[in-house]
Amino acid sequence: MLGTVAVGASLPLYADNAGAFIGGVFAAKVVDNMSRRTAAEEQQAAAAQAQPVKQAAPVQTAPAKQTAEQRLAELDKLAAGGYITPEEYKKKKQAILDSL
């Protein structure tokens, strides 16, 4: 009977130490992962500052075929907004009219 009590008394002591050990291992792993992650984020930030990010050119789809009236209306808007010069306007207008 005395041997049973001694074993029973020592089990909780081992369980507490095992829990502390496992908790310590877990905490060490978490801290290690956090420091690695922080280091990786710092490297990425440094690389991003060193090299500007190149953005892909937007994909351009072919516009639907416009009528001559629609093209002339668009040309008038561009000229009215000051996006094209009067010379460009004349050339484009003549090209549209010649395509008829």
N, C-alpha and C positions, 0 to 999 in steps of 0.2 A: 504494500500500500504506500509506503513511503516513496518508492521509486516513481509511482504514478503521479504523486503530487509534485515531485521535483521536475518531471517532464512537463506537466501541465503548467507549472509556474514559469518555466523557461520559454514556452511557446509564445505567449504574448510579447515577451521581450524581443524575440527574434522577429515577430511580425512587425513590431514597431520599427525596428531597425531596417527591415526590408522595405517598408513603406518609405522611410526617410531616404534610403538608398535609391529606390526607384524614382522618388520625387526629385532627388538631386540630379540623377541622370537625365530625367526629363527636362528639368530646368536648364541644365547645361546644354542640352541639345537645342532647346528653344533659343537660348542666348546666342549659341553658335550660329544657328540659322539666321537670326536677326542681324548679327554682325556681317555675315556673308551677304545677306540681301542688301544691307546698307552699303557695303563696299561695291556691290554690283550696280546699285542705283547711282552711286557717285561716279563710277566709271562711265556709265551711260550718259550722265549729265555732262561730264567732261567731253565725251566724244561728240555729243550733240552741239556743244558750244564750239568745238573745233571745226566741225564740218556742218555747213547748213544743209537742211533737209531738202532734197530735190523732190518736187512734186511731179507726179505724172501729168502729162498733157491731157487735157480733157478730150474725151472721144467726141469727134465731130461726125455727125451723121449728115448725109446729103439732104439738103432741104427739098421739100416737095416742089414740084415744078410750078412756078408762079406764072400768072398771065402777064401780058405786057402792061396792063393797067395796074396790077399789083406792084410790079417792079418799078413803074413810074411813080406810084404813090410812095413807095419806100424811098426812092431816090429823092423825092420832094422833101420827105421828112429829114433825111440826112442833110440836105442842103439847108433847110430851115433851121436845123439844130447847130449848124456850123461845123458838122463833122467832115464835110468835103468842101473843097474849094470850088468857086464858080467854073473854073476850067474843067475840073473833074466831073462836075455836074453836066456840063455841055457834052463831054466825050461819052459819058455813060448814057445820057439821054439819046444821043445820036445812035449809039450801039443798040439800044433797045428798039428804037424806031426802025433801024436797018434790019433787025431780026424778024420784023413782021412780014 
